[in-house]
Amino acid sequence: MQFDKNAIIGFALLGLMFIGFFYFTRKGQLDLETEQRRKQDSIAATLPIVDSNLVRQDAVQRETQDKIASAGQFSAEGTEKETVVENKVLKIVFSNKGGQPKLVALKNYNSIDSQSVKLVEGNFDKITYPVNTSSNRSAQVSDLFFEGGEVVSSNGNQTISYTLSDSAGSSITHSFTLKENDYMVDWVVDVAGVNNLFTQNSLNLTWQNQLWQHERDIVTEKRETQIGFWIKDDYDYFTLGRSYSKQFENPVKWLSIKQKFFNTTIVAPNGFSSGSINCTEEHDSTGLITAATANLKINLPAENKSTIPFQIYYGPNDYNILKSYDLGLQNVINLGQGIYAFVKYINKWLIMPVFDFFTRFFSNYGVVIALLTIFIRLLTSPLVYTSYLSGARMKALRPELDLLKAKHKDDQQAYAMEQMKLFRSAGVNPLGGCIPALLQIPIFFSLYSFFNASIDLRGNGFLWATDLSSYDSILEFGFNIPFYGSHISLFTLLATVTSLLISIYSMAQTPTQDNPMLKYMPYIFPVMLLGIFNSLPSALTWYYTVSNLITLGLQYVIQNFIIDHKKILAKLEENKKKPKTKSKWQERLEQMQDTQKKLQDMKNKQKSK
């Protein structure tokens, strides 16, 4: 192929022209930007220097002045006074500004920073509502300074009260009572002058609460964070996404913001008539799980004075503690939800009572989990024996299956029909080994939910695992491997290895598979456990490891000392001699197989022609 010399020169010149065009155009843009910056700098040099700190101070002053003006005869300025009230489990710092808790710490639980878990902390966390201060003006009680703050003790209970009043006789009193060794705080709002202070006799409560990271794995903690509420005499919830909002059109008795192991719940014994909640989520690096803002409405009676009772729970997701309040609060603990809701009954009626029983005698939770595993395996041992017996029967039929396979190696449908006839004549159910295993799946899911939710495991170690409620790690990578994680869990490795040994042993006891997928799936699944189990609680992977070790032992004992293979073979031969009756399902299955075989034969004949 020849090229015209003039054409080549033309394309070269055209390319140079494009390069020159883009160069000089870009150079012109840069020169213009430089000139504009020079002019802006010149103009800025003639302007007075603005101190950003002064701007912020002016904004704060204007906001303060607005609050003072809105406060009317109430006080929006003063000196904040903090008062500490505590019992055996809670430490609460109250403030006269807003007359409410400013900080709430759980004395018996530590966060990831080794400090006490704090459920209320910072300027965002508050409980407030608007009050009318004058004509066409209102203020939030969280901006007003209350009087009082003295603590009165009686019968082990401590009560702190704050009062807000004006010259017209209207007043609001906040009284908080902290009982001995209790996470529930009683809060009573006494109002005089309801008609003056509240528009349409409605108290519009705003509750703000930020949830911060308390566990090592923030991803799991976010996944377990939920908003729960008691509505229409039943429990409901939603799981947080990037952001979420919910409207309550029906009365709500209580609203809970629940983390993996802790929750803050506000209870209205007389019910909130309506409300809403909005949640936002930040990036994992901030350590903030969610920031929730709830707006809840209470209708007050048409009287000048009113007493409004509340309760606020600041504490752990401990099933027995929450259940003791008889409010349905224990439902916030995820023992089985969604499509797995049925497993919560296994947890409530089986797993938890047995677990609690063993904890009475053993303080080491690793030992308790091992004993729980043994108990469950004993409970399911009849199913396991049935499964192994079915495997032994299949093994006894292997020589005959091999002969059928050799006879019909080019006709899979004929082989399948003969195989089914052999199973039926010998009285063998080919699914007999699978069904008992499937029945154990609900137990595994119930344990998954239980170990994820059990606060008893939090902070308790076993062997190399420092916290059974979280994953164990023998090596941190410092980076994340997709589908695996950023660490190596030794319990997960042990669970994988023992699962692989079970698969190898089981495959040696059953007929070989022609289908490559069925042949290798028993080996693929244990390897998949590496990624699936690596970030799960070490309590669960320890349970799985112990369960696998028991399975290996049972397989060896049952196959070698309990099951008599000669008797099984004799029984199968005896079954073959018995007259067989077909069920309607078997008849339909055989008809379908016969039809498919005839169609296949017709296709083969057409191809041969």
ChimeraX attribute file (.defattr): number of C-alpha atoms within 10 A of each C-alpha:
attribute: neighborCount
match mode: 1-to-1
recipient: residues
	/A:1	2
	/A:2	4
	/A:3	7
	/A:4	8
	/A:5	8
	/A:6	9
	/A:7	10
	/A:8	11
	/A:9	11
	/A:10	12
	/A:11	11
	/A:12	12
	/A:13	12
	/A:14	12
	/A:15	12
	/A:16	11
	/A:17	12
	/A:18	11
	/A:19	12
	/A:20	12
	/A:21	12
	/A:22	11
	/A:23	12
	/A:24	11
	/A:25	12
	/A:26	12
	/A:27	12
	/A:28	12
	/A:29	12
	/A:30	12
	/A:31	12
	/A:32	12
	/A:33	12
	/A:34	12
	/A:35	12
	/A:36	12
	/A:37	12
	/A:38	12
	/A:39	12
	/A:40	11
	/A:41	12
	/A:42	11
	/A:43	10
	/A:44	11
	/A:45	10
	/A:46	8
	/A:47	9
	/A:48	7
	/A:49	8
	/A:50	8
	/A:51	9
	/A:52	9
	/A:53	9
	/A:54	10
	/A:55	11
	/A:56	11
	/A:57	12
	/A:58	12
	/A:59	12
	/A:60	12
	/A:61	12
	/A:62	12
	/A:63	12
	/A:64	15
	/A:65	14
	/A:66	13
	/A:67	19
	/A:68	18
	/A:69	18
	/A:70	20
	/A:71	24
	/A:72	17
	/A:73	14
	/A:74	21
	/A:75	21
	/A:76	24
	/A:77	15
	/A:78	11
	/A:79	8
	/A:80	11
	/A:81	16
	/A:82	18
	/A:83	15
	/A:84	15
	/A:85	19
	/A:86	18
	/A:87	17
	/A:88	13
	/A:89	16
	/A:90	24
	/A:91	18
	/A:92	22
	/A:93	19
	/A:94	23
	/A:95	21
	/A:96	25
	/A:97	24
	/A:98	25
	/A:99	31
	/A:100	26
	/A:101	22
	/A:102	22
	/A:103	20
	/A:104	22
	/A:105	22
	/A:106	23
	/A:107	17
	/A:108	12
	/A:109	18
	/A:110	17
	/A:111	15
	/A:112	12
	/A:113	11
	/A:114	9
	/A:115	13
	/A:116	17
	/A:117	22
	/A:118	23
	/A:119	19
	/A:120	23
	/A:121	18
	/A:122	10
	/A:123	11
	/A:124	14
	/A:125	20
	/A:126	20
	/A:127	20
	/A:128	21
	/A:129	19
	/A:130	20
	/A:131	20
	/A:132	19
	/A:133	21
	/A:134	16
	/A:135	8
	/A:136	7
	/A:137	13
	/A:138	20
	/A:139	23
	/A:140	20
	/A:141	23
	/A:142	19
	/A:143	19
	/A:144	21
	/A:145	24
	/A:146	28
	/A:147	17
	/A:148	16
	/A:149	21
	/A:150	10
	/A:151	14
	/A:152	11
	/A:153	12
	/A:154	8
	/A:155	7
	/A:156	10
	/A:157	14
	/A:158	17
	/A:159	19
	/A:160	22
	/A:161	23
	/A:162	23
	/A:163	20
	/A:164	21
	/A:165	17
	/A:166	13
	/A:167	8
	/A:168	9
	/A:169	8
	/A:170	18
	/A:171	18
	/A:172	24
	/A:173	20
	/A:174	21
	/A:175	19
	/A:176	25
	/A:177	20
	/A:178	23
	/A:179	21
	/A:180	16
	/A:181	13
	/A:182	16
	/A:183	21
	/A:184	22
	/A:185	18
	/A:186	17
	/A:187	23
	/A:188	17
	/A:189	17
	/A:190	17
	/A:191	22
	/A:192	18
	/A:193	16
	/A:194	25
	/A:195	19
	/A:196	17
	/A:197	22
	/A:198	19
	/A:199	14
	/A:200	12
	/A:201	17
	/A:202	18
	/A:203	21
	/A:204	20
	/A:205	18
	/A:206	19
	/A:207	18
	/A:208	20
	/A:209	22
	/A:210	22
	/A:211	25
	/A:212	22
	/A:213	22
	/A:214	25
	/A:215	21
	/A:216	14
	/A:217	13
	/A:218	18
	/A:219	13
	/A:220	15
	/A:221	17
	/A:222	23
	/A:223	14
	/A:224	18
	/A:225	24
	/A:226	22
	/A:227	22
	/A:228	22
	/A:229	25
	/A:230	22
	/A:231	19
	/A:232	11
	/A:233	11
	/A:234	11
	/A:235	15
	/A:236	14
	/A:237	17
	/A:238	13
	/A:239	13
	/A:240	19
	/A:241	14
	/A:242	10
	/A:243	13
	/A:244	15
	/A:245	14
	/A:246	13
	/A:247	12
	/A:248	16
	/A:249	11
	/A:250	13
	/A:251	19
	/A:252	24
	/A:253	20
	/A:254	24
	/A:255	24
	/A:256	20
	/A:257	22
	/A:258	22
	/A:259	26
	/A:260	25
	/A:261	22
	/A:262	24
	/A:263	23
	/A:264	22
	/A:265	21
	/A:266	20
	/A:267	25
	/A:268	19
	/A:269	14
	/A:270	15
	/A:271	20
	/A:272	24
	/A:273	17
	/A:274	17
	/A:275	20
	/A:276	15
	/A:277	19
	/A:278	16
	/A:279	21
	/A:280	17
	/A:281	19
	/A:282	13
	/A:283	10
	/A:284	12
	/A:285	7
	/A:286	10
	/A:287	13
	/A:288	18
	/A:289	25
	/A:290	26
	/A:291	19
	/A:292	22
	/A:293	21
	/A:294	20
	/A:295	19
	/A:296	23
	/A:297	20
	/A:298	19
	/A:299	15
	/A:300	18
	/A:301	13
	/A:302	12
	/A:303	11
	/A:304	15
	/A:305	16
	/A:306	16
	/A:307	14
	/A:308	16
	/A:309	16
	/A:310	18
	/A:311	18
	/A:312	19
	/A:313	18
	/A:314	24
	/A:315	28
	/A:316	21
	/A:317	25
	/A:318	19
	/A:319	19
	/A:320	9
	/A:321	15
	/A:322	21
	/A:323	13
	/A:324	11
	/A:325	11
	/A:326	9
	/A:327	15
	/A:328	16
	/A:329	25
	/A:330	19
	/A:331	20
	/A:332	28
	/A:333	28
	/A:334	19
	/A:335	27
	/A:336	22
	/A:337	13
	/A:338	6
	/A:339	7
	/A:340	13
	/A:341	13
	/A:342	15
	/A:343	21
	/A:344	21
	/A:345	13
	/A:346	19
	/A:347	21
	/A:348	15
	/A:349	10
	/A:350	14
	/A:351	20
	/A:352	16
	/A:353	11
	/A:354	17
	/A:355	18
	/A:356	13
	/A:357	13
	/A:358	17
	/A:359	15
	/A:360	9
	/A:361	9
	/A:362	12
	/A:363	11
	/A:364	14
	/A:365	19
	/A:366	21
	/A:367	14
	/A:368	20
	/A:369	20
	/A:370	18
	/A:371	18
	/A:372	21
	/A:373	21
	/A:374	16
	/A:375	15
	/A:376	17
	/A:377	18
	/A:378	12
	/A:379	11
	/A:380	16
	/A:381	15
	/A:382	12
	/A:383	19
	/A:384	21
	/A:385	19
	/A:386	17
	/A:387	18
	/A:388	22
	/A:389	21
	/A:390	20
	/A:391	25
	/A:392	21
	/A:393	24
	/A:394	22
	/A:395	18
	/A:396	20
	/A:397	19
	/A:398	16
	/A:399	12
	/A:400	12
	/A:401	20
	/A:402	13
	/A:403	11
	/A:404	17
	/A:405	19
	/A:406	11
	/A:407	12
	/A:408	14
	/A:409	13
	/A:410	10
	/A:411	13
	/A:412	12
	/A:413	16
	/A:414	18
	/A:415	18
	/A:416	15
	/A:417	15
	/A:418	16
	/A:419	17
	/A:420	17
	/A:421	13
	/A:422	17
	/A:423	18
	/A:424	18
	/A:425	19
	/A:426	22
	/A:427	18
	/A:428	18
	/A:429	15
	/A:430	16
	/A:431	11
	/A:432	18
	/A:433	20
	/A:434	14
	/A:435	13
	/A:436	19
	/A:437	14
	/A:438	10
	/A:439	12
	/A:440	15
	/A:441	11
	/A:442	14
	/A:443	18
	/A:444	15
	/A:445	18
	/A:446	24
	/A:447	23
	/A:448	19
	/A:449	21
	/A:450	24
	/A:451	23
	/A:452	26
	/A:453	23
	/A:454	20
	/A:455	20
	/A:456	16
	/A:457	20
	/A:458	19
	/A:459	15
	/A:460	17
	/A:461	19
	/A:462	16
	/A:463	7
	/A:464	11
	/A:465	23
	/A:466	16
	/A:467	18
	/A:468	27
	/A:469	25
	/A:470	25
	/A:471	25
	/A:472	28
	/A:473	19
	/A:474	11
	/A:475	11
	/A:476	12
	/A:477	10
	/A:478	9
	/A:479	9
	/A:480	11
	/A:481	11
	/A:482	8
	/A:483	11
	/A:484	16
	/A:485	18
	/A:486	17
	/A:487	19
	/A:488	19
	/A:489	25
	/A:490	20
	/A:491	27
	/A:492	28
	/A:493	19
	/A:494	19
	/A:495	26
	/A:496	23
	/A:497	18
	/A:498	21
	/A:499	25
	/A:500	19
	/A:501	16
	/A:502	21
	/A:503	20
	/A:504	13
	/A:505	14
	/A:506	16
	/A:507	17
	/A:508	11
	/A:509	18
	/A:510	17
	/A:511	17
	/A:512	14
	/A:513	11
	/A:514	9
	/A:515	8
	/A:516	8
	/A:517	10
	/A:518	11
	/A:519	13
	/A:520	13
	/A:521	11
	/A:522	17
	/A:523	17
	/A:524	13
	/A:525	14
	/A:526	21
	/A:527	16
	/A:528	13
	/A:529	18
	/A:530	21
	/A:531	16
	/A:532	14
	/A:533	21
	/A:534	24
	/A:535	23
	/A:536	21
	/A:537	24
	/A:538	30
	/A:539	29
	/A:540	26
	/A:541	27
	/A:542	24
	/A:543	23
	/A:544	23
	/A:545	23
	/A:546	21
	/A:547	21
	/A:548	22
	/A:549	18
	/A:550	14
	/A:551	18
	/A:552	18
	/A:553	12
	/A:554	18
	/A:555	18
	/A:556	12
	/A:557	12
	/A:558	15
	/A:559	17
	/A:560	11
	/A:561	9
	/A:562	12
	/A:563	15
	/A:564	13
	/A:565	16
	/A:566	10
	/A:567	10
	/A:568	15
	/A:569	17
	/A:570	11
	/A:571	14
	/A:572	19
	/A:573	14
	/A:574	13
	/A:575	16
	/A:576	15
	/A:577	10
	/A:578	11
	/A:579	7
	/A:580	12
	/A:581	10
	/A:582	10
	/A:583	9
	/A:584	9
	/A:585	9
	/A:586	13
	/A:587	12
	/A:588	12
	/A:589	14
	/A:590	16
	/A:591	12
	/A:592	12
	/A:593	16
	/A:594	15
	/A:595	12
	/A:596	14
	/A:597	17
	/A:598	12
	/A:599	12
	/A:600	14
	/A:601	13
	/A:602	12
	/A:603	11
	/A:604	11
	/A:605	10
	/A:606	9
	/A:607	8
	/A:608	7
	/A:609	5
